[in-house]
Each structure stands twice: as C-alpha cells, then as structure tokens.
Amino acid sequence: MAVWLVITVVLVAAGGAVVVGYRGLVSGALTVDLGWGRRVRPLGPLSVQVAAAREDVFDLLAQPYLGRATRALQDKVQVWERGTDMALAAHRTKVGRRLTAVTVETVRFTRPQRIDFRLLRGPVPYVVESFQLAAESGTVTRLEYSGELGTDGWALGAWWGQLVARRWEAAVEATFAAVHAEAERRAARRQAP
C-alpha cells in the first residue's frame, strides 16, 4: 500500500511540474535557452496592400511604441523604455481563457520603410522579425512581414516552435487586419469633402 502511495505522489508531482512548466513556457515566464539542438524556422512571409500613404501606415504601426497607445492597444502593448528610433516593449497576447503570453522585445524604427523586432524574453529563445513598407503608388502601400523563430531541444523544440509560430503569425495577421482597416478608414476620411 505504501508503494502505491509513493507512486501516486510522484505522478501527481510530475503532472503538476508539467502543468507549471507549460504555463511558464506559454506565458514567457520560463524561456528555455540551452543552445542545444537549435532549430530555426521562418515566420511568414505575410503581406497586405493598404490604400493609404506609406508614411501614414508607418505612423499607425509606430504609434503604440513612439507615442500613446490607443485604448484598444493599452492592454496589449506596454512600453518600458522609449527613444526616438527604438523602444523596449512588453506584448501581451491571449492564448487561452486564463492564459496570456508575454513577450519582451526591442522595436527599432527606420522611418518610413521598416520596423524591426528582436525577442528578449518569451516562449521561445529566439525571434527576429520585421515589417517592411513599400510605396506602390502615392496612396497604396504594401506592408510585408517576415522573420525567423528558433527553439532548442531538437525535435521536441521544433514541435514547440511550430505551435508558437502558428500563434505568432496569427497575431501578426490580426495586426495587419487592424492596421489595414484603420489606415484605409483614416485615408478615406481625409479624402472626404
């Protein structure tokens, strides 16, 4: 009987450790950066055409970092440090009913054509990504996204990277949709008599 009690306690403790580890990884509180078995995979490319001037799209993307965040973004982006061409920011992304992933990234601005992100803390040890803005005409901008995500731990890390990459790209797609809608709304408002 004592053996079963010990086995039960060990299994419950192991299950608890798995749950705590998972929550730590997802939330970004625990980053596994061992440097062993590093696998790097691409993020994107994603792109969208926006019927607005490149400078306006850039300003819309940079606003939460270099200016004041809108009410809609106050819960998602918290700027810890801000300069003229760079910011250190925490990003919060809901990944479940009671679970939020928190990443800390540097954000560098090259006006008006590029915004670069580098992960400092998050659910994976390595992410670099960028938004590139190309003027296709005076009033049309192509917004493109690309990057790469790296995980440690060989096959297990690659599996984790696939899960994280899906969520990461979905967050970028949501950002693109919001920027597309808001930039075109502002452009239409400017053109209205």
MARKOLDO-330081 format. One record per residue (C-alpha): residue in one letter; x negated, y negated, z negated. Coordinates in pm, whole numbers, plus 50000, padded with zeros to 5 digits. Layout:
<nodes>
<node><residuo>A</residuo><xx>X</xx><yy>Y</yy><zz>Z</zz></node>
...
</nodes>
This chain:
<nodes>
<node><residuo>M</residuo><xx>50000</xx><yy>50000</yy><zz>50000</zz></node>
<node><residuo>A</residuo><xx>49716</xx><yy>49759</yy><zz>49919</zz></node>
<node><residuo>V</residuo><xx>49561</xx><yy>49822</yy><zz>50263</zz></node>
<node><residuo>W</residuo><xx>49884</xx><yy>49713</yy><zz>50436</zz></node>
<node><residuo>L</residuo><xx>49898</xx><yy>49402</yy><zz>50223</zz></node>
<node><residuo>V</residuo><xx>49541</xx><yy>49311</yy><zz>50320</zz></node>
<node><residuo>I</residuo><xx>49615</xx><yy>49378</yy><zz>50689</zz></node>
<node><residuo>T</residuo><xx>49931</xx><yy>49166</yy><zz>50670</zz></node>
<node><residuo>V</residuo><xx>49745</xx><yy>48879</yy><zz>50504</zz></node>
<node><residuo>V</residuo><xx>49467</xx><yy>48896</yy><zz>50764</zz></node>
<node><residuo>L</residuo><xx>49718</xx><yy>48900</yy><zz>51054</zz></node>
<node><residuo>V</residuo><xx>49915</xx><yy>48607</yy><zz>50911</zz></node>
<node><residuo>A</residuo><xx>49594</xx><yy>48410</yy><zz>50854</zz></node>
<node><residuo>A</residuo><xx>49474</xx><yy>48487</yy><zz>51209</zz></node>
<node><residuo>G</residuo><xx>49812</xx><yy>48383</yy><zz>51353</zz></node>
<node><residuo>G</residuo><xx>49801</xx><yy>48062</yy><zz>51152</zz></node>
<node><residuo>A</residuo><xx>49449</xx><yy>47990</yy><zz>51278</zz></node>
<node><residuo>V</residuo><xx>49562</xx><yy>48043</yy><zz>51638</zz></node>
<node><residuo>V</residuo><xx>49855</xx><yy>47803</yy><zz>51594</zz></node>
<node><residuo>V</residuo><xx>49639</xx><yy>47539</yy><zz>51425</zz></node>
<node><residuo>G</residuo><xx>49370</xx><yy>47580</yy><zz>51693</zz></node>
<node><residuo>Y</residuo><xx>49624</xx><yy>47549</yy><zz>51974</zz></node>
<node><residuo>R</residuo><xx>49780</xx><yy>47237</yy><zz>51821</zz></node>
<node><residuo>G</residuo><xx>49433</xx><yy>47090</yy><zz>51772</zz></node>
<node><residuo>L</residuo><xx>49333</xx><yy>47157</yy><zz>52134</zz></node>
<node><residuo>V</residuo><xx>49656</xx><yy>47025</yy><zz>52282</zz></node>
<node><residuo>S</residuo><xx>49663</xx><yy>46713</yy><zz>52067</zz></node>
<node><residuo>G</residuo><xx>49298</xx><yy>46633</yy><zz>52137</zz></node>
<node><residuo>A</residuo><xx>49204</xx><yy>46653</yy><zz>51770</zz></node>
<node><residuo>L</residuo><xx>48984</xx><yy>46955</yy><zz>51849</zz></node>
<node><residuo>T</residuo><xx>48764</xx><yy>46936</yy><zz>52158</zz></node>
<node><residuo>V</residuo><xx>48566</xx><yy>47248</yy><zz>52244</zz></node>
<node><residuo>D</residuo><xx>48244</xx><yy>47115</yy><zz>52396</zz></node>
<node><residuo>L</residuo><xx>47999</xx><yy>47405</yy><zz>52375</zz></node>
<node><residuo>G</residuo><xx>47825</xx><yy>47356</yy><zz>52707</zz></node>
<node><residuo>W</residuo><xx>47854</xx><yy>47732</yy><zz>52772</zz></node>
<node><residuo>G</residuo><xx>48030</xx><yy>47858</yy><zz>53081</zz></node>
<node><residuo>R</residuo><xx>48128</xx><yy>47511</yy><zz>53203</zz></node>
<node><residuo>R</residuo><xx>48380</xx><yy>47522</yy><zz>53486</zz></node>
<node><residuo>V</residuo><xx>48470</xx><yy>47206</yy><zz>53674</zz></node>
<node><residuo>R</residuo><xx>48781</xx><yy>47180</yy><zz>53890</zz></node>
<node><residuo>P</residuo><xx>48918</xx><yy>46894</yy><zz>54099</zz></node>
<node><residuo>L</residuo><xx>49208</xx><yy>46674</yy><zz>53991</zz></node>
<node><residuo>G</residuo><xx>49422</xx><yy>46551</yy><zz>54279</zz></node>
<node><residuo>P</residuo><xx>49390</xx><yy>46409</yy><zz>54528</zz></node>
<node><residuo>L</residuo><xx>49722</xx><yy>46227</yy><zz>54498</zz></node>
<node><residuo>S</residuo><xx>49829</xx><yy>45920</yy><zz>54690</zz></node>
<node><residuo>V</residuo><xx>50122</xx><yy>45688</yy><zz>54739</zz></node>
<node><residuo>Q</residuo><xx>50195</xx><yy>45395</yy><zz>54968</zz></node>
<node><residuo>V</residuo><xx>50323</xx><yy>45087</yy><zz>54789</zz></node>
<node><residuo>A</residuo><xx>50494</xx><yy>44798</yy><zz>54967</zz></node>
<node><residuo>A</residuo><xx>50305</xx><yy>44535</yy><zz>54768</zz></node>
<node><residuo>A</residuo><xx>49975</xx><yy>44349</yy><zz>54791</zz></node>
<node><residuo>R</residuo><xx>49666</xx><yy>44533</yy><zz>54661</zz></node>
<node><residuo>E</residuo><xx>49591</xx><yy>44263</yy><zz>54400</zz></node>
<node><residuo>D</residuo><xx>49945</xx><yy>44292</yy><zz>54261</zz></node>
<node><residuo>V</residuo><xx>49923</xx><yy>44672</yy><zz>54233</zz></node>
<node><residuo>F</residuo><xx>49582</xx><yy>44643</yy><zz>54067</zz></node>
<node><residuo>D</residuo><xx>49714</xx><yy>44386</yy><zz>53817</zz></node>
<node><residuo>L</residuo><xx>50006</xx><yy>44613</yy><zz>53734</zz></node>
<node><residuo>L</residuo><xx>49774</xx><yy>44909</yy><zz>53667</zz></node>
<node><residuo>A</residuo><xx>49527</xx><yy>44699</yy><zz>53465</zz></node>
<node><residuo>Q</residuo><xx>49784</xx><yy>44509</yy><zz>53259</zz></node>
<node><residuo>P</residuo><xx>49813</xx><yy>44755</yy><zz>52966</zz></node>
<node><residuo>Y</residuo><xx>49433</xx><yy>44754</yy><zz>52928</zz></node>
<node><residuo>L</residuo><xx>49330</xx><yy>44395</yy><zz>53001</zz></node>
<node><residuo>G</residuo><xx>49649</xx><yy>44216</yy><zz>52899</zz></node>
<node><residuo>R</residuo><xx>49952</xx><yy>44302</yy><zz>52690</zz></node>
<node><residuo>A</residuo><xx>50115</xx><yy>44640</yy><zz>52729</zz></node>
<node><residuo>T</residuo><xx>50482</xx><yy>44635</yy><zz>52829</zz></node>
<node><residuo>R</residuo><xx>50735</xx><yy>44769</yy><zz>52581</zz></node>
<node><residuo>A</residuo><xx>50758</xx><yy>45089</yy><zz>52784</zz></node>
<node><residuo>L</residuo><xx>50381</xx><yy>45147</yy><zz>52752</zz></node>
<node><residuo>Q</residuo><xx>50323</xx><yy>45039</yy><zz>52390</zz></node>
<node><residuo>D</residuo><xx>50382</xx><yy>45393</yy><zz>52266</zz></node>
<node><residuo>K</residuo><xx>50168</xx><yy>45546</yy><zz>52541</zz></node>
<node><residuo>V</residuo><xx>49857</xx><yy>45325</yy><zz>52557</zz></node>
<node><residuo>Q</residuo><xx>49673</xx><yy>45176</yy><zz>52262</zz></node>
<node><residuo>V</residuo><xx>49369</xx><yy>44963</yy><zz>52347</zz></node>
<node><residuo>W</residuo><xx>49100</xx><yy>44991</yy><zz>52081</zz></node>
<node><residuo>E</residuo><xx>48844</xx><yy>44761</yy><zz>52244</zz></node>
<node><residuo>R</residuo><xx>48874</xx><yy>44530</yy><zz>52542</zz></node>
<node><residuo>G</residuo><xx>48629</xx><yy>44340</yy><zz>52762</zz></node>
<node><residuo>T</residuo><xx>48659</xx><yy>44161</yy><zz>53094</zz></node>
<node><residuo>D</residuo><xx>48596</xx><yy>44470</yy><zz>53308</zz></node>
<node><residuo>M</residuo><xx>48622</xx><yy>44761</yy><zz>53063</zz></node>
<node><residuo>A</residuo><xx>48849</xx><yy>44892</yy><zz>52789</zz></node>
<node><residuo>L</residuo><xx>48843</xx><yy>45173</yy><zz>52534</zz></node>
<node><residuo>A</residuo><xx>49194</xx><yy>45314</yy><zz>52503</zz></node>
<node><residuo>A</residuo><xx>49389</xx><yy>45597</yy><zz>52347</zz></node>
<node><residuo>H</residuo><xx>49657</xx><yy>45753</yy><zz>52569</zz></node>
<node><residuo>R</residuo><xx>49949</xx><yy>45943</yy><zz>52417</zz></node>
<node><residuo>T</residuo><xx>50136</xx><yy>46198</yy><zz>52629</zz></node>
<node><residuo>K</residuo><xx>50431</xx><yy>46404</yy><zz>52505</zz></node>
<node><residuo>V</residuo><xx>50368</xx><yy>46773</yy><zz>52575</zz></node>
<node><residuo>G</residuo><xx>50648</xx><yy>46920</yy><zz>52367</zz></node>
<node><residuo>R</residuo><xx>50927</xx><yy>46824</yy><zz>52134</zz></node>
<node><residuo>R</residuo><xx>50694</xx><yy>46771</yy><zz>51842</zz></node>
<node><residuo>L</residuo><xx>50354</xx><yy>46768</yy><zz>52007</zz></node>
<node><residuo>T</residuo><xx>50169</xx><yy>46473</yy><zz>52157</zz></node>
<node><residuo>A</residuo><xx>49833</xx><yy>46492</yy><zz>52333</zz></node>
<node><residuo>V</residuo><xx>49599</xx><yy>46207</yy><zz>52251</zz></node>
<node><residuo>T</residuo><xx>49305</xx><yy>46128</yy><zz>52476</zz></node>
<node><residuo>V</residuo><xx>49048</xx><yy>45856</yy><zz>52427</zz></node>
<node><residuo>E</residuo><xx>48898</xx><yy>45718</yy><zz>52746</zz></node>
<node><residuo>T</residuo><xx>48686</xx><yy>45436</yy><zz>52876</zz></node>
<node><residuo>V</residuo><xx>48857</xx><yy>45248</yy><zz>53157</zz></node>
<node><residuo>R</residuo><xx>48637</xx><yy>45044</yy><zz>53394</zz></node>
<node><residuo>F</residuo><xx>48780</xx><yy>44792</yy><zz>53643</zz></node>
<node><residuo>T</residuo><xx>48634</xx><yy>44692</yy><zz>53981</zz></node>
<node><residuo>R</residuo><xx>48880</xx><yy>44430</yy><zz>54099</zz></node>
<node><residuo>P</residuo><xx>49082</xx><yy>44483</yy><zz>54318</zz></node>
<node><residuo>Q</residuo><xx>48982</xx><yy>44819</yy><zz>54466</zz></node>
<node><residuo>R</residuo><xx>48907</xx><yy>45066</yy><zz>54185</zz></node>
<node><residuo>I</residuo><xx>48981</xx><yy>45176</yy><zz>53827</zz></node>
<node><residuo>D</residuo><xx>48762</xx><yy>45449</yy><zz>53674</zz></node>
<node><residuo>F</residuo><xx>48840</xx><yy>45661</yy><zz>53368</zz></node>
<node><residuo>R</residuo><xx>48598</xx><yy>45873</yy><zz>53161</zz></node>
<node><residuo>L</residuo><xx>48725</xx><yy>46101</yy><zz>52883</zz></node>
<node><residuo>L</residuo><xx>48561</xx><yy>46066</yy><zz>52543</zz></node>
<node><residuo>R</residuo><xx>48799</xx><yy>46283</yy><zz>52339</zz></node>
<node><residuo>G</residuo><xx>49081</xx><yy>46510</yy><zz>52446</zz></node>
<node><residuo>P</residuo><xx>49199</xx><yy>46866</yy><zz>52507</zz></node>
<node><residuo>V</residuo><xx>48901</xx><yy>46938</yy><zz>52735</zz></node>
<node><residuo>P</residuo><xx>48538</xx><yy>46824</yy><zz>52706</zz></node>
<node><residuo>Y</residuo><xx>48501</xx><yy>46656</yy><zz>53046</zz></node>
<node><residuo>V</residuo><xx>48722</xx><yy>46445</yy><zz>53272</zz></node>
<node><residuo>V</residuo><xx>48628</xx><yy>46170</yy><zz>53515</zz></node>
<node><residuo>E</residuo><xx>48892</xx><yy>46021</yy><zz>53741</zz></node>
<node><residuo>S</residuo><xx>48965</xx><yy>45712</yy><zz>53945</zz></node>
<node><residuo>F</residuo><xx>49239</xx><yy>45515</yy><zz>54111</zz></node>
<node><residuo>Q</residuo><xx>49136</xx><yy>45364</yy><zz>54445</zz></node>
<node><residuo>L</residuo><xx>49341</xx><yy>45089</yy><zz>54605</zz></node>
<node><residuo>A</residuo><xx>49313</xx><yy>45021</yy><zz>54977</zz></node>
<node><residuo>A</residuo><xx>49493</xx><yy>44739</yy><zz>55155</zz></node>
<node><residuo>E</residuo><xx>49661</xx><yy>44887</yy><zz>55462</zz></node>
<node><residuo>S</residuo><xx>49809</xx><yy>44552</yy><zz>55556</zz></node>
<node><residuo>G</residuo><xx>49876</xx><yy>44230</yy><zz>55367</zz></node>
<node><residuo>T</residuo><xx>50180</xx><yy>44377</yy><zz>55198</zz></node>
<node><residuo>V</residuo><xx>50107</xx><yy>44753</yy><zz>55188</zz></node>
<node><residuo>T</residuo><xx>49864</xx><yy>44925</yy><zz>54953</zz></node>
<node><residuo>R</residuo><xx>49752</xx><yy>45287</yy><zz>54949</zz></node>
<node><residuo>L</residuo><xx>49698</xx><yy>45399</yy><zz>54589</zz></node>
<node><residuo>E</residuo><xx>49488</xx><yy>45716</yy><zz>54563</zz></node>
<node><residuo>Y</residuo><xx>49386</xx><yy>45929</yy><zz>54267</zz></node>
<node><residuo>S</residuo><xx>49106</xx><yy>46182</yy><zz>54237</zz></node>
<node><residuo>G</residuo><xx>48884</xx><yy>46325</yy><zz>53969</zz></node>
<node><residuo>E</residuo><xx>48749</xx><yy>46636</yy><zz>53806</zz></node>
<node><residuo>L</residuo><xx>48813</xx><yy>46822</yy><zz>53484</zz></node>
<node><residuo>G</residuo><xx>48567</xx><yy>47051</yy><zz>53307</zz></node>
<node><residuo>T</residuo><xx>48613</xx><yy>47319</yy><zz>53043</zz></node>
<node><residuo>D</residuo><xx>48378</xx><yy>47551</yy><zz>52860</zz></node>
<node><residuo>G</residuo><xx>48420</xx><yy>47922</yy><zz>52794</zz></node>
<node><residuo>W</residuo><xx>48402</xx><yy>48080</yy><zz>53140</zz></node>
<node><residuo>A</residuo><xx>48732</xx><yy>48248</yy><zz>53243</zz></node>
<node><residuo>L</residuo><xx>48922</xx><yy>48154</yy><zz>52926</zz></node>
<node><residuo>G</residuo><xx>48813</xx><yy>47791</yy><zz>52969</zz></node>
<node><residuo>A</residuo><xx>48911</xx><yy>47796</yy><zz>53336</zz></node>
<node><residuo>W</residuo><xx>49259</xx><yy>47920</yy><zz>53239</zz></node>
<node><residuo>W</residuo><xx>49289</xx><yy>47641</yy><zz>52978</zz></node>
<node><residuo>G</residuo><xx>49169</xx><yy>47390</yy><zz>53240</zz></node>
<node><residuo>Q</residuo><xx>49445</xx><yy>47498</yy><zz>53479</zz></node>
<node><residuo>L</residuo><xx>49708</xx><yy>47437</yy><zz>53209</zz></node>
<node><residuo>V</residuo><xx>49566</xx><yy>47098</yy><zz>53116</zz></node>
<node><residuo>A</residuo><xx>49519</xx><yy>46993</yy><zz>53480</zz></node>
<node><residuo>R</residuo><xx>49887</xx><yy>47057</yy><zz>53558</zz></node>
<node><residuo>R</residuo><xx>49996</xx><yy>46827</yy><zz>53275</zz></node>
<node><residuo>W</residuo><xx>49726</xx><yy>46572</yy><zz>53360</zz></node>
<node><residuo>E</residuo><xx>49830</xx><yy>46547</yy><zz>53724</zz></node>
<node><residuo>A</residuo><xx>50198</xx><yy>46530</yy><zz>53625</zz></node>
<node><residuo>A</residuo><xx>50117</xx><yy>46231</yy><zz>53402</zz></node>
<node><residuo>V</residuo><xx>49938</xx><yy>46063</yy><zz>53694</zz></node>
<node><residuo>E</residuo><xx>50234</xx><yy>46133</yy><zz>53924</zz></node>
<node><residuo>A</residuo><xx>50467</xx><yy>45973</yy><zz>53668</zz></node>
<node><residuo>T</residuo><xx>50237</xx><yy>45670</yy><zz>53653</zz></node>
<node><residuo>F</residuo><xx>50236</xx><yy>45648</yy><zz>54033</zz></node>
<node><residuo>A</residuo><xx>50616</xx><yy>45662</yy><zz>54043</zz></node>
<node><residuo>A</residuo><xx>50648</xx><yy>45387</yy><zz>53781</zz></node>
<node><residuo>V</residuo><xx>50386</xx><yy>45164</yy><zz>53947</zz></node>
<node><residuo>H</residuo><xx>50542</xx><yy>45221</yy><zz>54290</zz></node>
<node><residuo>A</residuo><xx>50887</xx><yy>45121</yy><zz>54168</zz></node>
<node><residuo>E</residuo><xx>50774</xx><yy>44820</yy><zz>53964</zz></node>
<node><residuo>A</residuo><xx>50531</xx><yy>44683</yy><zz>54226</zz></node>
<node><residuo>E</residuo><xx>50792</xx><yy>44706</yy><zz>54501</zz></node>
<node><residuo>R</residuo><xx>51056</xx><yy>44551</yy><zz>54273</zz></node>
<node><residuo>R</residuo><xx>50826</xx><yy>44256</yy><zz>54199</zz></node>
<node><residuo>A</residuo><xx>50730</xx><yy>44218</yy><zz>54566</zz></node>
<node><residuo>A</residuo><xx>51098</xx><yy>44217</yy><zz>54673</zz></node>
<node><residuo>R</residuo><xx>51179</xx><yy>43959</yy><zz>54405</zz></node>
<node><residuo>R</residuo><xx>50903</xx><yy>43730</yy><zz>54535</zz></node>
<node><residuo>Q</residuo><xx>51032</xx><yy>43759</yy><zz>54891</zz></node>
<node><residuo>A</residuo><xx>51395</xx><yy>43691</yy><zz>54800</zz></node>
<node><residuo>P</residuo><xx>51508</xx><yy>43334</yy><zz>54878</zz></node>
</nodes>
